Structure formats: structure tokens, C-alpha cells
Amino acid sequence: MAQSRGKSSSRRKPSGKRSAKSGSTLWPWLAALALVAGGIALYDNSVGARRLVAGLTAAKPVQTASKTEQANDKPVPSKPLPASPHRPVTLRPATPPDQNQTAAIIPPAPIGKPGMDVTSQSAVPSQPSETKTGEAKPGEALAGAYQAKFYLCGTAKQDDCVMAPDRFMFHGQKIRLVGIEVPDIKKPRCESERIKASDAELRVRAFLDSGPFELVTWQGNGDEIEGHKLRDVTRNGRSLADVLVNEGLAKRPGAGKGGWC
């Protein structure tokens, strides 16, 4: 009996070792099985897991943005503007207007008949002096205002033309300027006299051709010298003889005997 118990006890000891070894070998398999199951579950729920991770990572920026928006929604108080200092206004005493300045600004009213309207006076056009442009009658004394187109006398033109620095044809009559001596254009003594005479002839033509002019009788008579009527030609009170003298193209009688050379 004692031997059988000893044998049984000796036989039970190896069974305990085997159970311990078998239990220790199962844990790695269980862990591997758990990992596989977890991987399968994670794969099946990968979309939800990604959303969860994205929500966790984006929570802070969204919250920050909301804070900034709330901060921007708050009204900013306006700064008060500095009050400008009040300047006292000095009142100038009323003075009567200066009569000299008023007269310079406002032109004087036109003088007319009593009760006549000023506008009616300004509406009436001024009548210019009559200017003769037609041909003169035979024996007519040329005097008054005239206007014509002038040329230099030649083979093609024998009327309304300039013959010399002091003579011209007008309406078929010969006119000679009085009160001047001019260089001789037909028989010049030198080249300088010829140039002066030519310039004087062109100047007379330009004066007569530039607009209306007046023929004034010499000393109130219509005498003729060598078939020429003595006349003074003027425009707006300016004499053609004075123009030629001032420009050095003519001389007064007896002034300067040195000639033109």
C-alpha cells in the first residue's frame, strides 16, 4: 500500500508540470488572436476612426477661429475727436462803397432822351461813314472816303495803280501826294536811291490796298500840277506822307540836301 501511494504521488508531479507548460504556451496564441480580431475590427470601422481622429485634431483650430470671430463681432468704440478751439468772429463796421471803385466796375449809363430805354439805344446799330467804291464821274473832284484794290502800274494795269513813290492813278485821275520829296525811281543816281524808291512805291501800294482811306484836298483847293491832283491820303487820322517820312522812304521839302546816295 505504501508503495502504491508513493508511486501515485510520484506520477502526479509530472502532470502538474505539464499543465503549467500547456497554460504558458496558450497566452501567446491568445494575444495573437486578440491582435488579429482588433485589426479586423479596426479595418471594418476605419472610416469612423478617421473621422474621429480628424475631429480631435481639428477641434482646436475651429475653436480658435470661433474665438477670433467672437472677438471681431465686438464693436470697437470710436475715439472722440479733439474739439477745435472756437475763434471769435470780429465784425467789421459797415462802410459806404468807394465811389472810385464803383465807377471803375460799372460803366456810366448812356446819355439819351428822357424816357428812352437803354436797351433800345444799344440795339440801334451805328451807321458807318459812307465809303465810295464806284468809278468817279468825269470832272469829279476826288475827296472823301474811298476803297479799292491797287496794283503797280504797267502794261496790263493803267488804273487804280501806283506809278511812283508819290503818285498813283485812281478812278482814271492822277493823284500826287503833297508835303514830301521821294527818291526818283525812273532816273536814280545810285543803287541806294533805286532801292529806296522801289521800297517807297511798294509801301504806298500796301497802304492804299489795306482798307478804306480818305483823300483830302491840299489847302482846300483842287489845283493841279502837271496834270496831277494834289491830295493828302489819310486813314484813321494818320497821313501816308508821315508814314513814308517816319520809315525813311521820303523827306520833307528842304530837309537834307545830301540826296539818297
PyRosetta script that sets phi, psi and omega in degrees:
from pyrosetta import init, pose_from_sequence

init()
pose = pose_from_sequence("MAQSRGKSSSRRKPSGKRSAKSGSTLWPWLAALALVAGGIALYDNSVGARRLVAGLTAAKPVQTASKTEQANDKPVPSKPLPASPHRPVTLRPATPPDQNQTAAIIPPAPIGKPGMDVTSQSAVPSQPSETKTGEAKPGEALAGAYQAKFYLCGTAKQDDCVMAPDRFMFHGQKIRLVGIEVPDIKKPRCESERIKASDAELRVRAFLDSGPFELVTWQGNGDEIEGHKLRDVTRNGRSLADVLVNEGLAKRPGAGKGGWC")
pose.set_psi(1, -43.9)
pose.set_omega(1, 179.8)
pose.set_phi(2, -64.8)
pose.set_psi(2, -36.7)
pose.set_omega(2, 180.0)
pose.set_phi(3, -69.3)
pose.set_psi(3, -38.2)
pose.set_omega(3, 179.8)
pose.set_phi(4, -66.2)
pose.set_psi(4, -35.7)
pose.set_omega(4, 177.4)
pose.set_phi(5, -67.7)
pose.set_psi(5, -39.5)
pose.set_omega(5, -179.2)
pose.set_phi(6, -66.5)
pose.set_psi(6, -37.1)
pose.set_omega(6, 179.3)
pose.set_phi(7, -68.1)
pose.set_psi(7, -39.0)
pose.set_omega(7, -179.7)
pose.set_phi(8, -67.1)
pose.set_psi(8, -38.4)
pose.set_omega(8, 178.3)
pose.set_phi(9, -66.5)
pose.set_psi(9, -37.4)
pose.set_omega(9, 178.9)
pose.set_phi(10, -70.0)
pose.set_psi(10, -27.6)
pose.set_omega(10, 178.5)
pose.set_phi(11, -77.3)
pose.set_psi(11, -30.4)
pose.set_omega(11, -178.3)
pose.set_phi(12, -72.6)
pose.set_psi(12, -29.0)
pose.set_omega(12, -178.5)
pose.set_phi(13, -60.2)
pose.set_psi(13, -45.5)
pose.set_omega(13, 179.2)
pose.set_phi(14, -63.0)
pose.set_psi(14, -32.8)
pose.set_omega(14, -179.8)
pose.set_phi(15, -63.6)
pose.set_psi(15, -37.2)
pose.set_omega(15, 176.9)
pose.set_phi(16, -64.0)
pose.set_psi(16, -40.5)
pose.set_omega(16, 179.0)
pose.set_phi(17, -65.6)
pose.set_psi(17, -39.7)
pose.set_omega(17, -179.7)
pose.set_phi(18, -65.3)
pose.set_psi(18, -40.0)
pose.set_omega(18, 179.9)
pose.set_phi(19, -65.3)
pose.set_psi(19, -37.5)
pose.set_omega(19, 177.8)
pose.set_phi(20, -65.4)
pose.set_psi(20, -42.2)
pose.set_omega(20, 179.9)
pose.set_phi(21, -66.3)
pose.set_psi(21, -42.2)
pose.set_omega(21, -179.5)
pose.set_phi(22, -65.0)
pose.set_psi(22, -36.7)
pose.set_omega(22, 178.2)
pose.set_phi(23, -66.9)
pose.set_psi(23, -39.6)
pose.set_omega(23, -179.8)
pose.set_phi(24, -68.7)
pose.set_psi(24, -30.0)
pose.set_omega(24, 179.3)
pose.set_phi(25, -77.9)
pose.set_psi(25, -17.8)
pose.set_omega(25, -179.9)
pose.set_phi(26, -79.1)
pose.set_psi(26, -28.9)
pose.set_omega(26, -176.9)
pose.set_phi(27, -60.6)
pose.set_psi(27, -41.3)
pose.set_omega(27, 177.6)
pose.set_phi(28, -63.5)
pose.set_psi(28, -37.1)
pose.set_omega(28, 179.4)
pose.set_phi(29, -68.0)
pose.set_psi(29, -39.3)
pose.set_omega(29, 177.8)
pose.set_phi(30, -64.2)
pose.set_psi(30, -40.6)
pose.set_omega(30, 178.9)
pose.set_phi(31, -64.3)
pose.set_psi(31, -41.5)
pose.set_omega(31, 178.7)
pose.set_phi(32, -64.6)
pose.set_psi(32, -39.8)
pose.set_omega(32, 178.8)
pose.set_phi(33, -63.7)
pose.set_psi(33, -40.0)
pose.set_omega(33, 178.7)
pose.set_phi(34, -64.9)
pose.set_psi(34, -40.0)
pose.set_omega(34, 178.6)
pose.set_phi(35, -64.1)
pose.set_psi(35, -40.8)
pose.set_omega(35, -179.9)
pose.set_phi(36, -65.1)
pose.set_psi(36, -43.6)
pose.set_omega(36, 179.8)
pose.set_phi(37, -64.2)
pose.set_psi(37, -40.8)
pose.set_omega(37, 178.3)
pose.set_phi(38, -64.9)
pose.set_psi(38, -38.9)
pose.set_omega(38, 178.1)
pose.set_phi(39, -64.2)
pose.set_psi(39, -41.4)
pose.set_omega(39, 178.6)
pose.set_phi(40, -63.2)
pose.set_psi(40, -44.0)
pose.set_omega(40, -180.0)
pose.set_phi(41, -63.7)
pose.set_psi(41, -39.6)
pose.set_omega(41, 178.9)
pose.set_phi(42, -65.7)
pose.set_psi(42, -37.0)
pose.set_omega(42, 179.2)
pose.set_phi(43, -67.2)
pose.set_psi(43, -40.8)
pose.set_omega(43, 179.8)
pose.set_phi(44, -65.6)
pose.set_psi(44, -35.8)
pose.set_omega(44, -178.4)
pose.set_phi(45, -104.7)
pose.set_psi(45, 32.0)
pose.set_omega(45, -176.3)
pose.set_phi(46, -66.9)
pose.set_psi(46, -36.2)
pose.set_omega(46, -178.9)
pose.set_phi(47, -64.9)
pose.set_psi(47, -44.9)
pose.set_omega(47, 178.5)
pose.set_phi(48, -65.5)
pose.set_psi(48, -37.7)
pose.set_omega(48, 179.1)
pose.set_phi(49, -64.8)
pose.set_psi(49, -40.3)
pose.set_omega(49, 179.1)
pose.set_phi(50, -63.8)
pose.set_psi(50, -41.1)
pose.set_omega(50, 177.6)
pose.set_phi(51, -62.9)
pose.set_psi(51, -40.0)
pose.set_omega(51, 179.1)
pose.set_phi(52, -63.0)
pose.set_psi(52, -44.2)
pose.set_omega(52, -179.6)
pose.set_phi(53, -66.3)
pose.set_psi(53, -41.4)
pose.set_omega(53, 179.1)
pose.set_phi(54, -63.7)
pose.set_psi(54, -38.0)
pose.set_omega(54, 177.7)
pose.set_phi(55, -66.2)
pose.set_psi(55, -37.7)
pose.set_omega(55, 178.9)
pose.set_phi(56, -67.8)
pose.set_psi(56, -41.6)
pose.set_omega(56, -178.4)
pose.set_phi(57, -72.2)
pose.set_psi(57, -32.4)
pose.set_omega(57, -177.6)
pose.set_phi(58, -91.7)
pose.set_psi(58, 2.6)
pose.set_omega(58, -177.4)
pose.set_phi(59, -67.4)
pose.set_psi(59, -41.2)
pose.set_omega(59, -176.2)
pose.set_phi(60, -69.6)
pose.set_psi(60, -48.7)
pose.set_omega(60, 179.2)
pose.set_phi(61, -61.1)
pose.set_psi(61, -38.1)
pose.set_omega(61, 179.5)
pose.set_phi(62, -63.1)
pose.set_psi(62, -40.2)
pose.set_omega(62, 179.7)
pose.set_phi(63, -66.3)
pose.set_psi(63, -38.1)
pose.set_omega(63, 179.3)
pose.set_phi(64, -65.5)
pose.set_psi(64, -41.8)
pose.set_omega(64, 179.3)
pose.set_phi(65, -63.4)
pose.set_psi(65, -40.3)
pose.set_omega(65, 178.9)
pose.set_phi(66, -64.3)
pose.set_psi(66, -35.5)
pose.set_omega(66, 178.0)
pose.set_phi(67, -65.6)
pose.set_psi(67, -42.0)
pose.set_omega(67, 179.9)
pose.set_phi(68, -65.3)
pose.set_psi(68, -38.4)
pose.set_omega(68, 177.9)
pose.set_phi(69, -64.2)
pose.set_psi(69, -40.1)
pose.set_omega(69, 177.9)
pose.set_phi(70, -64.8)
pose.set_psi(70, -35.8)
pose.set_omega(70, 179.1)
pose.set_phi(71, -67.8)
pose.set_psi(71, -37.1)
pose.set_omega(71, -179.9)
pose.set_phi(72, -71.7)
pose.set_psi(72, -27.4)
pose.set_omega(72, -179.4)
pose.set_phi(73, -69.0)
pose.set_psi(73, -18.6)
pose.set_omega(73, -178.3)
pose.set_phi(74, -71.6)
pose.set_psi(74, 130.3)
pose.set_omega(74, 180.0)
pose.set_phi(75, -68.6)
pose.set_psi(75, 138.3)
pose.set_omega(75, 179.2)
pose.set_phi(76, -89.9)
pose.set_psi(76, 124.0)
pose.set_omega(76, -179.6)
pose.set_phi(77, -67.8)
pose.set_psi(77, 134.4)
pose.set_omega(77, -179.8)
pose.set_phi(78, -75.8)
pose.set_psi(78, 144.1)
pose.set_omega(78, -179.8)
pose.set_phi(79, -79.4)
pose.set_psi(79, 135.9)
pose.set_omega(79, 179.0)
pose.set_phi(80, -69.5)
pose.set_psi(80, 135.5)
pose.set_omega(80, 178.8)
pose.set_phi(81, -77.6)
pose.set_psi(81, 142.1)
pose.set_omega(81, 179.0)
pose.set_phi(82, -68.6)
pose.set_psi(82, 134.3)
pose.set_omega(82, -178.6)
pose.set_phi(83, -72.3)
pose.set_psi(83, 128.5)
pose.set_omega(83, 179.1)
pose.set_phi(84, -71.8)
pose.set_psi(84, 141.9)
pose.set_omega(84, -179.0)
pose.set_phi(85, -67.6)
pose.set_psi(85, 138.2)
pose.set_omega(85, -179.0)
pose.set_phi(86, -76.6)
pose.set_psi(86, 122.4)
pose.set_omega(86, 179.9)
pose.set_phi(87, -98.5)
pose.set_psi(87, 127.9)
pose.set_omega(87, 179.2)
pose.set_phi(88, -71.0)
pose.set_psi(88, 138.8)
pose.set_omega(88, 179.9)
pose.set_phi(89, -95.6)
pose.set_psi(89, 123.5)
pose.set_omega(89, -179.8)
pose.set_phi(90, -91.4)
pose.set_psi(90, 127.8)
pose.set_omega(90, -179.6)
pose.set_phi(91, -89.6)
pose.set_psi(91, 125.4)
pose.set_omega(91, 178.5)
pose.set_phi(92, -86.5)
pose.set_psi(92, 141.2)
pose.set_omega(92, 178.4)
pose.set_phi(93, -67.7)
pose.set_psi(93, 140.5)
pose.set_omega(93, -179.6)
pose.set_phi(94, -69.1)
pose.set_psi(94, 125.4)
pose.set_omega(94, -180.0)
pose.set_phi(95, -116.5)
pose.set_psi(95, 146.4)
pose.set_omega(95, 178.1)
pose.set_phi(96, -66.2)
pose.set_psi(96, 145.1)
pose.set_omega(96, -178.9)
pose.set_phi(97, -64.0)
pose.set_psi(97, 147.3)
pose.set_omega(97, 179.4)
pose.set_phi(98, -71.5)
pose.set_psi(98, 128.4)
pose.set_omega(98, -177.5)
pose.set_phi(99, -69.3)
pose.set_psi(99, -31.9)
pose.set_omega(99, 179.8)
pose.set_phi(100, -66.7)
pose.set_psi(100, -45.0)
pose.set_omega(100, 178.8)
pose.set_phi(101, -66.4)
pose.set_psi(101, -39.5)
pose.set_omega(101, 179.3)
pose.set_phi(102, -64.2)
pose.set_psi(102, -38.0)
pose.set_omega(102, 179.1)
pose.set_phi(103, -69.1)
pose.set_psi(103, -31.6)
pose.set_omega(103, 179.0)
pose.set_phi(104, -72.4)
pose.set_psi(104, -31.3)
pose.set_omega(104, -177.7)
pose.set_phi(105, -82.9)
pose.set_psi(105, -47.0)
pose.set_omega(105, -175.2)
pose.set_phi(106, -98.6)
pose.set_psi(106, 118.5)
pose.set_omega(106, 178.7)
pose.set_phi(107, -68.6)
pose.set_psi(107, 152.9)
pose.set_omega(107, 179.9)
pose.set_phi(108, -66.7)
pose.set_psi(108, 147.3)
pose.set_omega(108, -179.9)
pose.set_phi(109, -70.3)
pose.set_psi(109, 144.1)
pose.set_omega(109, 178.9)
pose.set_phi(110, -66.0)
pose.set_psi(110, 146.1)
pose.set_omega(110, -179.0)
pose.set_phi(111, -91.2)
pose.set_psi(111, 124.4)
pose.set_omega(111, 179.8)
pose.set_phi(112, -146.4)
pose.set_psi(112, -165.1)
pose.set_omega(112, 179.5)
pose.set_phi(113, -73.1)
pose.set_psi(113, 151.1)
pose.set_omega(113, 178.3)
pose.set_phi(114, -61.2)
pose.set_psi(114, 135.0)
pose.set_omega(114, 178.8)
pose.set_phi(115, 83.8)
pose.set_psi(115, -0.9)
pose.set_omega(115, -179.8)
pose.set_phi(116, -84.3)
pose.set_psi(116, 133.8)
pose.set_omega(116, -178.0)
pose.set_phi(117, -73.2)
pose.set_psi(117, 141.5)
pose.set_omega(117, -179.5)
pose.set_phi(118, -68.3)
pose.set_psi(118, -38.9)
pose.set_omega(118, -179.0)
pose.set_phi(119, -63.4)
pose.set_psi(119, -33.9)
pose.set_omega(119, 178.5)
pose.set_phi(120, -68.5)
pose.set_psi(120, -32.2)
pose.set_omega(120, 177.5)
pose.set_phi(121, -67.9)
pose.set_psi(121, -43.0)
pose.set_omega(121, -179.1)
pose.set_phi(122, -70.3)
pose.set_psi(122, -24.7)
pose.set_omega(122, -178.1)
pose.set_phi(123, -76.9)
pose.set_psi(123, -21.0)
pose.set_omega(123, -178.5)
pose.set_phi(124, -76.5)
pose.set_psi(124, 117.1)
pose.set_omega(124, -179.5)
pose.set_phi(125, -70.9)
pose.set_psi(125, 147.0)
pose.set_omega(125, 178.1)
pose.set_phi(126, -75.7)
pose.set_psi(126, 139.8)
pose.set_omega(126, -178.5)
pose.set_phi(127, -90.9)
pose.set_psi(127, 113.0)
pose.set_omega(127, 180.0)
pose.set_phi(128, -69.5)
pose.set_psi(128, 159.4)
pose.set_omega(128, 178.3)
pose.set_phi(129, -66.6)
pose.set_psi(129, 142.7)
pose.set_omega(129, -175.3)
pose.set_phi(130, -68.6)
pose.set_psi(130, 129.5)
pose.set_omega(130, 179.0)
pose.set_phi(131, -112.2)
pose.set_psi(131, 125.7)
pose.set_omega(131, -178.2)
pose.set_phi(132, -86.1)
pose.set_psi(132, 128.2)
pose.set_omega(132, 178.2)
pose.set_phi(133, -122.0)
pose.set_psi(133, -9.4)
pose.set_omega(133, -178.3)
pose.set_phi(134, -81.5)
pose.set_psi(134, 178.3)
pose.set_omega(134, -180.0)
pose.set_phi(135, -76.6)
pose.set_psi(135, 144.2)
pose.set_omega(135, 179.6)
pose.set_phi(136, -77.2)
pose.set_psi(136, 147.1)
pose.set_omega(136, 178.1)
pose.set_phi(137, -78.5)
pose.set_psi(137, 153.9)
pose.set_omega(137, 178.3)
pose.set_phi(138, -59.5)
pose.set_psi(138, 131.2)
pose.set_omega(138, 179.9)
pose.set_phi(139, 80.5)
pose.set_psi(139, 1.7)
pose.set_omega(139, -180.0)
pose.set_phi(140, -75.7)
pose.set_psi(140, 134.5)
pose.set_omega(140, 177.7)
pose.set_phi(141, -79.3)
pose.set_psi(141, 117.8)
pose.set_omega(141, -178.6)
pose.set_phi(142, -74.3)
pose.set_psi(142, 109.4)
pose.set_omega(142, 177.3)
pose.set_phi(143, -158.2)
pose.set_psi(143, 137.1)
pose.set_omega(143, -179.0)
pose.set_phi(144, 121.4)
pose.set_psi(144, -161.7)
pose.set_omega(144, -176.6)
pose.set_phi(145, -92.7)
pose.set_psi(145, 135.8)
pose.set_omega(145, -179.5)
pose.set_phi(146, -140.2)
pose.set_psi(146, 164.9)
pose.set_omega(146, 174.5)
pose.set_phi(147, -154.4)
pose.set_psi(147, 133.1)
pose.set_omega(147, -179.0)
pose.set_phi(148, -160.0)
pose.set_psi(148, 168.3)
pose.set_omega(148, 176.0)
pose.set_phi(149, -95.8)
pose.set_psi(149, 124.6)
pose.set_omega(149, -175.2)
pose.set_phi(150, -110.2)
pose.set_psi(150, 152.4)
pose.set_omega(150, 178.0)
pose.set_phi(151, -136.0)
pose.set_psi(151, -177.7)
pose.set_omega(151, 170.8)
pose.set_phi(152, -92.7)
pose.set_psi(152, 132.7)
pose.set_omega(152, -177.2)
pose.set_phi(153, -65.1)
pose.set_psi(153, 140.0)
pose.set_omega(153, 178.9)
pose.set_phi(154, -163.7)
pose.set_psi(154, -161.6)
pose.set_omega(154, -178.3)
pose.set_phi(155, -68.5)
pose.set_psi(155, -30.8)
pose.set_omega(155, -177.2)
pose.set_phi(156, -90.3)
pose.set_psi(156, -19.5)
pose.set_omega(156, -176.5)
pose.set_phi(157, -132.1)
pose.set_psi(157, 121.2)
pose.set_omega(157, -179.2)
pose.set_phi(158, -124.1)
pose.set_psi(158, 3.7)
pose.set_omega(158, 179.5)
pose.set_phi(159, -138.3)
pose.set_psi(159, 151.2)
pose.set_omega(159, -176.0)
pose.set_phi(160, 51.9)
pose.set_psi(160, 53.7)
pose.set_omega(160, -177.5)
pose.set_phi(161, -145.6)
pose.set_psi(161, 162.2)
pose.set_omega(161, -178.0)
pose.set_phi(162, -97.7)
pose.set_psi(162, 126.0)
pose.set_omega(162, -179.3)
pose.set_phi(163, -94.8)
pose.set_psi(163, -36.3)
pose.set_omega(163, -176.8)
pose.set_phi(164, -153.0)
pose.set_psi(164, 173.2)
pose.set_omega(164, -179.2)
pose.set_phi(165, -60.0)
pose.set_psi(165, -20.0)
pose.set_omega(165, 179.7)
pose.set_phi(166, -125.0)
pose.set_psi(166, 13.6)
pose.set_omega(166, -176.8)
pose.set_phi(167, -141.6)
pose.set_psi(167, 143.8)
pose.set_omega(167, 176.8)
pose.set_phi(168, -154.5)
pose.set_psi(168, 158.1)
pose.set_omega(168, 177.2)
pose.set_phi(169, -96.7)
pose.set_psi(169, 133.9)
pose.set_omega(169, 179.3)
pose.set_phi(170, -145.6)
pose.set_psi(170, 119.2)
pose.set_omega(170, -179.5)
pose.set_phi(171, 54.7)
pose.set_psi(171, 40.8)
pose.set_omega(171, 176.5)
pose.set_phi(172, 77.9)
pose.set_psi(172, 6.5)
pose.set_omega(172, 179.6)
pose.set_phi(173, -121.7)
pose.set_psi(173, 146.6)
pose.set_omega(173, -178.9)
pose.set_phi(174, -89.1)
pose.set_psi(174, 131.1)
pose.set_omega(174, -179.1)
pose.set_phi(175, -118.9)
pose.set_psi(175, 138.5)
pose.set_omega(175, 176.1)
pose.set_phi(176, -125.1)
pose.set_psi(176, 132.0)
pose.set_omega(176, 177.5)
pose.set_phi(177, -72.2)
pose.set_psi(177, 139.2)
pose.set_omega(177, -178.3)
pose.set_phi(178, -103.3)
pose.set_psi(178, 154.2)
pose.set_omega(178, 171.8)
pose.set_phi(179, 86.1)
pose.set_psi(179, 12.5)
pose.set_omega(179, 179.6)
pose.set_phi(180, -143.1)
pose.set_psi(180, 158.3)
pose.set_omega(180, 170.0)
pose.set_phi(181, -119.6)
pose.set_psi(181, 132.5)
pose.set_omega(181, -174.0)
pose.set_phi(182, -121.7)
pose.set_psi(182, 158.8)
pose.set_omega(182, 175.6)
pose.set_phi(183, -66.3)
pose.set_psi(183, 149.0)
pose.set_omega(183, -177.4)
pose.set_phi(184, -81.4)
pose.set_psi(184, 119.2)
pose.set_omega(184, -179.0)
pose.set_phi(185, -86.9)
pose.set_psi(185, -19.6)
pose.set_omega(185, -178.9)
pose.set_phi(186, -84.5)
pose.set_psi(186, -41.8)
pose.set_omega(186, -179.5)
pose.set_phi(187, -129.0)
pose.set_psi(187, 71.0)
pose.set_omega(187, 179.2)
pose.set_phi(188, -70.9)
pose.set_psi(188, 144.4)
pose.set_omega(188, 179.9)
pose.set_phi(189, -80.0)
pose.set_psi(189, -23.5)
pose.set_omega(189, -179.0)
pose.set_phi(190, -152.5)
pose.set_psi(190, 173.0)
pose.set_omega(190, -179.9)
pose.set_phi(191, -65.7)
pose.set_psi(191, -34.8)
pose.set_omega(191, 179.4)
pose.set_phi(192, -63.9)
pose.set_psi(192, -39.9)
pose.set_omega(192, 178.6)
pose.set_phi(193, -67.7)
pose.set_psi(193, -37.2)
pose.set_omega(193, 178.8)
pose.set_phi(194, -63.8)
pose.set_psi(194, -41.3)
pose.set_omega(194, 179.2)
pose.set_phi(195, -66.6)
pose.set_psi(195, -42.1)
pose.set_omega(195, 179.0)
pose.set_phi(196, -62.2)
pose.set_psi(196, -42.6)
pose.set_omega(196, -179.0)
pose.set_phi(197, -65.3)
pose.set_psi(197, -40.5)
pose.set_omega(197, 178.4)
pose.set_phi(198, -65.3)
pose.set_psi(198, -41.4)
pose.set_omega(198, 178.3)
pose.set_phi(199, -65.2)
pose.set_psi(199, -38.9)
pose.set_omega(199, 179.5)
pose.set_phi(200, -66.7)
pose.set_psi(200, -38.6)
pose.set_omega(200, 178.9)
pose.set_phi(201, -63.3)
pose.set_psi(201, -43.1)
pose.set_omega(201, 178.4)
pose.set_phi(202, -66.8)
pose.set_psi(202, -33.8)
pose.set_omega(202, 179.9)
pose.set_phi(203, -68.9)
pose.set_psi(203, -38.3)
pose.set_omega(203, 177.8)
pose.set_phi(204, -64.6)
pose.set_psi(204, -43.8)
pose.set_omega(204, 178.5)
pose.set_phi(205, -61.6)
pose.set_psi(205, -43.1)
pose.set_omega(205, 179.8)
pose.set_phi(206, -63.1)
pose.set_psi(206, -38.0)
pose.set_omega(206, 179.6)
pose.set_phi(207, -66.1)
pose.set_psi(207, -46.7)
pose.set_omega(207, -178.1)
pose.set_phi(208, -69.5)
pose.set_psi(208, -29.7)
pose.set_omega(208, -173.7)
pose.set_phi(209, -88.5)
pose.set_psi(209, -6.3)
pose.set_omega(209, -173.5)
pose.set_phi(210, -91.2)
pose.set_psi(210, 3.5)
pose.set_omega(210, 178.0)
pose.set_phi(211, 151.3)
pose.set_psi(211, -172.0)
pose.set_omega(211, -179.8)
pose.set_phi(212, -62.5)
pose.set_psi(212, 145.7)
pose.set_omega(212, 177.9)
pose.set_phi(213, -140.9)
pose.set_psi(213, 166.7)
pose.set_omega(213, -179.2)
pose.set_phi(214, -120.1)
pose.set_psi(214, 139.2)
pose.set_omega(214, 174.2)
pose.set_phi(215, -103.8)
pose.set_psi(215, 121.2)
pose.set_omega(215, -177.2)
pose.set_phi(216, -115.0)
pose.set_psi(216, 130.0)
pose.set_omega(216, 179.4)
pose.set_phi(217, -67.4)
pose.set_psi(217, 148.8)
pose.set_omega(217, -177.5)
pose.set_phi(218, -84.1)
pose.set_psi(218, 117.5)
pose.set_omega(218, 179.6)
pose.set_phi(219, 57.1)
pose.set_psi(219, 27.9)
pose.set_omega(219, 173.6)
pose.set_phi(220, 77.1)
pose.set_psi(220, 11.5)
pose.set_omega(220, 179.1)
pose.set_phi(221, -125.3)
pose.set_psi(221, 161.2)
pose.set_omega(221, -178.7)
pose.set_phi(222, -107.2)
pose.set_psi(222, 35.8)
pose.set_omega(222, -179.0)
pose.set_phi(223, -67.5)
pose.set_psi(223, 155.6)
pose.set_omega(223, 178.5)
pose.set_phi(224, -120.0)
pose.set_psi(224, 145.0)
pose.set_omega(224, 175.4)
pose.set_phi(225, -125.6)
pose.set_psi(225, 119.4)
pose.set_omega(225, -178.6)
pose.set_phi(226, 55.9)
pose.set_psi(226, 37.5)
pose.set_omega(226, 177.2)
pose.set_phi(227, 78.4)
pose.set_psi(227, 10.3)
pose.set_omega(227, 179.9)
pose.set_phi(228, -112.1)
pose.set_psi(228, 135.6)
pose.set_omega(228, 173.7)
pose.set_phi(229, -81.0)
pose.set_psi(229, 129.9)
pose.set_omega(229, 179.9)
pose.set_phi(230, -82.6)
pose.set_psi(230, 120.7)
pose.set_omega(230, -177.6)
pose.set_phi(231, -140.8)
pose.set_psi(231, 152.7)
pose.set_omega(231, 170.6)
pose.set_phi(232, -109.2)
pose.set_psi(232, 126.8)
pose.set_omega(232, -178.1)
pose.set_phi(233, -98.9)
pose.set_psi(233, 126.2)
pose.set_omega(233, -178.8)
pose.set_phi(234, -132.4)
pose.set_psi(234, 159.2)
pose.set_omega(234, 171.6)
pose.set_phi(235, -145.7)
pose.set_psi(235, 120.9)
pose.set_omega(235, -178.6)
pose.set_phi(236, 55.2)
pose.set_psi(236, 38.3)
pose.set_omega(236, 178.6)
pose.set_phi(237, 80.0)
pose.set_psi(237, 2.1)
pose.set_omega(237, -179.9)
pose.set_phi(238, -103.7)
pose.set_psi(238, 127.3)
pose.set_omega(238, -175.1)
pose.set_phi(239, -86.3)
pose.set_psi(239, 140.7)
pose.set_omega(239, 176.3)
pose.set_phi(240, -65.7)
pose.set_psi(240, -34.2)
pose.set_omega(240, 177.9)
pose.set_phi(241, -62.8)
pose.set_psi(241, -42.0)
pose.set_omega(241, 178.0)
pose.set_phi(242, -64.4)
pose.set_psi(242, -36.1)
pose.set_omega(242, 178.7)
pose.set_phi(243, -62.9)
pose.set_psi(243, -45.4)
pose.set_omega(243, -179.8)
pose.set_phi(244, -64.7)
pose.set_psi(244, -39.6)
pose.set_omega(244, 179.5)
pose.set_phi(245, -67.4)
pose.set_psi(245, -44.1)
pose.set_omega(245, -178.9)
pose.set_phi(246, -65.3)
pose.set_psi(246, -30.7)
pose.set_omega(246, 180.0)
pose.set_phi(247, -90.2)
pose.set_psi(247, 5.2)
pose.set_omega(247, 176.7)
pose.set_phi(248, 75.7)
pose.set_psi(248, 18.1)
pose.set_omega(248, -179.7)
pose.set_phi(249, -100.4)
pose.set_psi(249, -1.8)
pose.set_omega(249, 178.0)
pose.set_phi(250, -154.7)
pose.set_psi(250, 166.5)
pose.set_omega(250, 179.5)
pose.set_phi(251, -133.5)
pose.set_psi(251, 157.6)
pose.set_omega(251, 173.7)
pose.set_phi(252, -76.1)
pose.set_psi(252, 151.1)
pose.set_omega(252, -179.8)
pose.set_phi(253, -59.2)
pose.set_psi(253, 128.0)
pose.set_omega(253, 179.8)
pose.set_phi(254, 84.0)
pose.set_psi(254, -3.1)
pose.set_omega(254, -179.3)
pose.set_phi(255, -94.7)
pose.set_psi(255, 114.2)
pose.set_omega(255, 175.6)
pose.set_phi(256, 75.8)
pose.set_psi(256, 102.9)
pose.set_omega(256, -179.0)
pose.set_phi(257, -97.7)
pose.set_psi(257, 10.9)
pose.set_omega(257, -178.1)
pose.set_phi(258, -78.0)
pose.set_psi(258, -7.4)
pose.set_omega(258, -179.4)
pose.set_phi(259, 79.1)
pose.set_psi(259, -160.6)
pose.set_omega(259, -176.0)
pose.set_phi(260, -111.6)
pose.set_psi(260, 1.0)
pose.set_omega(260, -178.4)
pose.set_phi(261, -97.0)
pose.dump_pdb("model.pdb")
